[in-house]
Amino acid sequence: MRNPIKILLLTLILGISSCSSSFIVRTKEKKITLISLPADSIKVGLDNGKAIIKFNRNDLVELFESDLKEFTDQRIKSYVDDLKSLKSDKIYIKDKTIGTLPLSEYELKFHTLILKGKAEIQNKKTEENLKRIKYKYTRDKLGGENAYFYSGNGVGLYEILLALGE
């Protein structure tokens, strides 16, 4: 009678301890200081409901053109042409169809520019233009990678899926 109880308790203890191991393998955090974009530049950005995030169109074109040097891809060339054809600021709504340029292509470039501080971010709730933000990168056991951006007081502003896991 005592052995089944011991076996059940041991199984329960081992089960709980194995479940407590984290699914997240790696995290990286840092603070980013944002620089103001030139007033005369054409801005391209995203409105995700929590924040309006703007980038200099020329910075985006530069990133896509560097991709063109590595890969001769008509799709990337069309992205560059679309960006160069803009005559005024363009803010995309995250939940809407974006047209010829898929949101995931934008978001990878947005990630690069935000890490360099080359972005303007306005908190929609407070209408405050942020000077500093917090960044958190995570990678899980299945290879998925995510980037999270927070205001100084820890309010989530933007999330980017960088890579899908298995």
Backbone hydrogen bonds in HBPLUS format (Angstrom, degrees):
<---DONOR---> <-ACCEPTOR-->    atom                        ^
c    i                          cat <-CA-CA->   ^        H-A-AA   ^      H-
h    n   atom  resd res      DA  || num        DHA   H-A  angle D-A-AA Bond
n    s   type  num  typ     dist DA aas  dist angle  dist       angle   num
A0006-LYS N   A0002-ARG O   3.01 MM   4  6.29 158.9  2.05 153.3 159.4     1
A0007-ILE N   A0003-ASN O   2.88 MM   4  6.06 162.6  1.91 156.6 161.4     2
A0008-LEU N   A0004-PRO O   2.93 MM   4  6.05 156.4  1.99 141.8 148.4     3
A0009-LEU N   A0005-ILE O   2.92 MM   4  6.14 163.1  1.95 151.6 155.8     4
A0010-LEU N   A0006-LYS O   2.90 MM   4  6.02 163.3  1.92 150.7 155.5     5
A0011-THR N   A0007-ILE O   2.90 MM   4  6.02 160.1  1.94 147.4 153.1     6
A0012-LEU N   A0008-LEU O   2.97 MM   4  6.11 156.8  2.02 146.3 152.8     7
A0013-ILE N   A0009-LEU O   2.90 MM   4  6.12 160.8  1.94 151.8 156.6     8
A0014-LEU N   A0010-LEU O   2.96 MM   4  6.12 167.1  1.98 151.9 155.5     9
A0015-GLY N   A0011-THR O   2.91 MM   4  5.96 153.4  1.98 144.0 152.0    10
A0016-ILE N   A0012-LEU O   3.02 MM   4  6.18 160.9  2.06 148.7 153.0    11
A0017-SER N   A0013-ILE O   3.03 MM   4  6.20 162.2  2.06 148.2 153.5    12
A0018-SER N   A0014-LEU O   2.99 MM   4  6.11 151.1  2.08 144.5 151.7    13
A0019-CYS N   A0015-GLY O   3.13 MM   4  6.26 143.6  2.27 140.8 150.0    14
A0020-SER N   A0016-ILE O   3.19 MM   4  6.33 130.8  2.45 141.3 152.9    15
A0141-LYS N   A0023-PHE O   2.97 MM 118  5.82 142.9  2.11 168.0 179.1    16
A0025-VAL N   A0139-ARG O   2.78 MM 114  5.75 147.8  1.88 144.3 155.4    17
A0026-ARG N   A0139-ARG O   3.15 MM 113  5.20 163.9  2.18 144.0 147.1    18
A0139-ARG N   A0026-ARG O   2.89 MM 113  5.20 146.4  2.00 152.3 154.9    19
A0028-LYS N   A0137-TYR O   2.88 MM 109  5.00 145.6  1.99 140.6 146.1    20
A0137-TYR N   A0028-LYS O   2.74 MM 109  5.00 163.1  1.77 153.3 159.3    21
A0030-LYS N   A0135-TYR O   3.01 MM 105  5.29 151.4  2.09 140.0 145.4    22
A0135-TYR N   A0030-LYS O   2.80 MM 105  5.29 157.5  1.85 169.6 173.5    23
A0032-ILE N   A0133-ILE O   2.85 MM 101  5.34 168.8  1.86 156.3 159.5    24
A0133-ILE N   A0032-ILE O   2.93 MM 101  5.34 156.4  1.98 150.3 158.2    25
A0034-LEU N   A0131-LYS O   2.75 MM  97  5.24 167.2  1.77 150.4 154.5    26
A0035-ILE N   A0117-GLY O   2.84 MM  82  5.78 168.3  1.86 161.1 157.0    27
A0041-SER N   A0038-PRO O   3.17 MM   3  5.43 165.7  2.19 111.8 115.8    28
A0057-ARG N   A0042-ILE O   2.85 MM  15  5.65 167.0  1.86 169.6 165.9    29
A0090-LYS N   A0043-LYS O   2.89 MM  47  6.41 156.0  1.95 157.4 165.4    30
A0044-VAL N   A0055-PHE O   2.83 MM  11  5.29 158.6  1.88 151.6 158.1    31
A0055-PHE N   A0044-VAL O   2.75 MM  11  5.29 147.5  1.86 140.5 151.1    32
A0045-GLY N   A0090-LYS O   2.84 MM  45  6.32 153.0  1.91 155.2 158.4    33
A0092-TYR N   A0045-GLY O   2.91 MM  47  6.11 173.9  1.91 134.5 133.1    34
A0046-LEU N   A0053-ILE O   2.85 MM   7  5.28 146.7  1.96 144.3 155.2    35
A0053-ILE N   A0046-LEU O   2.89 MM   7  5.28 165.5  1.91 155.6 159.1    36
A0047-ASP N   A0092-TYR O   2.72 MM  45  6.03 154.5  1.78 167.5 170.9    37
A0094-LYS N   A0047-ASP O   3.07 MM  47  6.06 167.7  2.08 145.5 146.4    38
A0048-ASN N   A0051-ALA O   3.23 MM   3  5.93 157.0  2.28 165.4 166.9    39
A0124-LYS N   A0050-LYS O   2.96 MM  74  5.48 159.8  2.00 133.4 137.4    40
A0052-ILE N   A0122-GLN O   2.95 MM  70  5.18 155.1  2.01 144.0 151.8    41
A0122-GLN N   A0052-ILE O   2.90 MM  70  5.18 163.2  1.93 148.0 153.7    42
A0054-LYS N   A0120-GLU O   2.79 MM  66  5.11 166.4  1.81 154.2 159.0    43
A0120-GLU N   A0054-LYS O   2.96 MM  66  5.11 157.8  2.01 141.6 147.7    44
A0059-ASP N   A0056-ASN O   3.01 MM   3  5.37 128.2  2.28 107.2 120.2    45
A0060-LEU N   A0056-ASN O   3.29 MM   4  6.73 154.9  2.35 152.4 159.2    46
A0061-VAL N   A0057-ARG O   2.92 MM   4  6.22 161.7  1.95 155.7 161.1    47
A0062-GLU N   A0058-ASN O   2.95 MM   4  6.07 156.7  2.01 142.2 148.5    48
A0063-LEU N   A0059-ASP O   3.12 MM   4  6.39 154.4  2.19 143.9 149.7    49
A0064-PHE N   A0060-LEU O   3.00 MM   4  6.30 164.7  2.02 155.3 159.1    50
A0065-GLU N   A0061-VAL O   2.81 MM   4  5.98 156.2  1.87 151.6 159.0    51
A0066-SER N   A0062-GLU O   2.99 MM   4  6.20 144.1  2.12 141.4 150.5    52
A0067-ASP N   A0063-LEU O   3.18 MM   4  6.52 143.2  2.32 139.5 149.0    53
A0067-ASP N   A0064-PHE O   3.09 MM   3  5.02 121.8  2.45  92.3 107.1    54
A0068-LEU N   A0064-PHE O   2.99 MM   4  6.38 144.4  2.12 142.0 152.3    55
A0069-LYS N   A0065-GLU O   3.14 MM   4  6.48 138.3  2.33 140.1 149.7    56
A0070-GLU N   A0067-ASP O   3.07 MM   3  5.27 128.3  2.35  99.9 113.1    57
A0071-PHE N   A0067-ASP O   2.83 MM   4  6.04 160.7  1.87 157.2 163.6    58
A0077-LYS N   A0073-ASP O   3.10 MM   4  6.43 158.9  2.15 150.3 156.8    59
A0078-SER N   A0074-GLN O   2.90 MM   4  6.15 150.6  1.99 146.0 153.2    60
A0079-TYR N   A0075-ARG O   3.13 MM   4  6.47 142.5  2.27 140.1 150.2    61
A0079-TYR N   A0076-ILE O   3.06 MM   3  4.99 121.3  2.42  93.0 108.1    62
A0080-VAL N   A0076-ILE O   3.05 MM   4  6.43 156.4  2.11 151.9 157.2    63
A0081-ASP N   A0077-LYS O   2.97 MM   4  6.25 162.8  2.00 150.8 155.5    64
A0082-ASP N   A0078-SER O   2.90 MM   4  6.04 157.1  1.95 144.5 150.5    65
A0083-LEU N   A0079-TYR O   2.98 MM   4  6.23 161.4  2.02 150.5 155.1    66
A0084-LYS N   A0080-VAL O   2.88 MM   4  6.08 161.7  1.92 154.1 159.6    67
A0085-SER N   A0081-ASP O   3.01 MM   4  6.11 136.6  2.20 141.2 151.9    68
A0086-LEU N   A0083-LEU O   3.27 MM   3  5.58 158.9  2.32 107.2 113.4    69
A0096-LYS N   A0093-ILE O   3.10 MM   3  5.51 163.4  2.13 117.5 122.8    70
A0105-GLU N   A0102-PRO O   3.08 MM   3  5.55 130.6  2.33 109.2 120.9    71
A0106-TYR N   A0102-PRO O   3.35 MM   4  6.80 158.3  2.40 149.3 155.1    72
A0107-GLU N   A0103-LEU O   2.80 MM   4  6.04 169.1  1.81 160.9 163.8    73
A0108-LEU N   A0104-SER O   3.21 MM   4  6.36 151.9  2.29 143.1 147.7    74
A0109-LYS N   A0106-TYR O   2.91 MM   3  5.31 120.0  2.28 108.0 123.2    75
A0110-PHE N   A0106-TYR O   2.74 MM   4  6.03 156.2  1.80 154.0 162.2    76
A0111-HIS N   A0107-GLU O   2.88 MM   4  5.99 157.3  1.93 145.9 150.7    77
A0112-THR N   A0108-LEU O   3.31 MM   4  6.55 159.3  2.36 137.8 142.2    78
A0113-LEU N   A0109-LYS O   2.99 MM   4  6.28 164.4  2.02 155.1 158.8    79
A0114-ILE N   A0110-PHE O   2.83 MM   4  6.00 162.6  1.86 157.4 162.1    80
A0115-LEU N   A0111-HIS O   3.05 MM   4  6.21 163.7  2.08 150.9 155.2    81
A0116-LYS N   A0112-THR O   3.25 MM   4  6.51 139.2  2.43 137.7 148.1    82
A0116-LYS N   A0113-LEU O   3.14 MM   3  5.08 126.0  2.44  93.0 107.0    83
A0118-LYS N   A0113-LEU O   2.89 MM   5  5.15 143.8  2.03 159.7 151.5    84
A0117-GLY N   A0114-ILE O   2.84 MM   3  4.84 151.5  1.92 103.1 112.6    85
A0130-LEU N   A0121-ILE O   2.86 MM   9  5.70 164.8  1.88 173.1 178.3    86
A0123-ASN N   A0128-GLU O   2.92 MM   5  5.40 155.3  1.98 159.9 156.3    87
A0127-GLU N   A0123-ASN O   2.64 MM   4  5.19 129.8  1.89 145.7 160.4    88
A0134-LYS N   A0150-TYR O   2.84 MM  16  4.97 166.4  1.86 142.2 147.0    89
A0150-TYR N   A0134-LYS O   2.84 MM  16  4.97 160.8  1.88 143.8 148.9    90
A0136-LYS N   A0148-TYR O   2.87 MM  12  5.09 153.0  1.94 149.0 152.8    91
A0148-TYR N   A0136-LYS O   2.80 MM  12  5.09 153.8  1.87 150.9 159.2    92
A0138-THR N   A0146-ASN O   2.97 MM   8  5.36 161.0  2.01 150.7 154.9    93
A0146-ASN N   A0138-THR O   2.96 MM   8  5.36 157.4  2.01 149.9 156.0    94
A0140-ASP N   A0144-GLY O   2.91 MM   4  5.36 154.0  1.98 147.2 155.9    95
A0143-GLY N   A0140-ASP O   3.08 MM   3  5.47 166.8  2.10 116.1 119.1    96
A0166-GLU N   A0142-LEU O   2.83 MM  24  5.34 144.0  1.96 133.3 141.6    97
A0145-GLU N   A0163-ALA O   2.89 MM  18  4.88 159.1  1.93 132.0 135.7    98
A0162-LEU N   A0145-GLU O   2.87 MM  17  5.20 144.8  2.00 134.5 142.4    99
A0163-ALA N   A0145-GLU O   3.26 MM  18  4.88 159.1  2.31 130.3 128.0   100
A0147-ALA N   A0160-ILE O   2.86 MM  13  5.09 157.8  1.91 150.9 157.2   101
A0160-ILE N   A0147-ALA O   2.84 MM  13  5.09 162.0  1.88 149.0 154.3   102
A0149-PHE N   A0158-TYR O   2.87 MM   9  5.19 155.7  1.92 162.7 161.6   103
A0157-LEU N   A0149-PHE O   2.85 MM   8  5.66 172.3  1.86 156.2 155.6   104
A0158-TYR N   A0149-PHE O   3.34 MM   9  5.19 159.5  2.39 137.3 138.0   105
A0151-SER N   A0155-VAL O   2.89 MM   4  5.27 158.5  1.94 144.0 148.9   106
A0154-GLY N   A0151-SER O   2.96 MM   3  5.26 162.0  1.99 118.0 119.4   107
